Amino acid sequence: MTSVAGNTQLYDFDPATGLITNGLHLTVRTPGVTMPEPGAHYGAAFSHDSRYAYFVVTTDGPAKIYRIPTSVESADDVDRSLEFVASMPAADRWVPMQLGPDRRI
C-alpha cells in the first residue's frame, strides 16, 4: 500500500481467510542521510512471481523506483533489503505501476 503522504507499507495476505496482517513500514533513506527521503509514494506493483514489490517515490525531480523482497519480516530486513532500481523523468507526481502481459512492470 502506498500513500501520497510519503510512506509505503508491505503486508502479509492470507488468501484463504482474507486477513491482512504484519504490516511493515518501508522507509526510503538517501545514503548518508538519517531522515527518510521525502516524496509522494503512489505507484506499486508485484513481480510476476510475487517475490518482489516495486514502488515509486516522486519529488520535484525524477521519479525513483525501488524494490523489496516480499519475504522481509522485520524493519531490519527492510533496511538491508530495500534496493534502488532506477530513476525516470516524471511529468507528474502520480506514477502508476502495473504488471503487463509480458510479465514486466
Order of alpha helices (4+ residues) and beta strands (2+ residues): beta-beta-beta-beta-beta-beta-alpha-beta
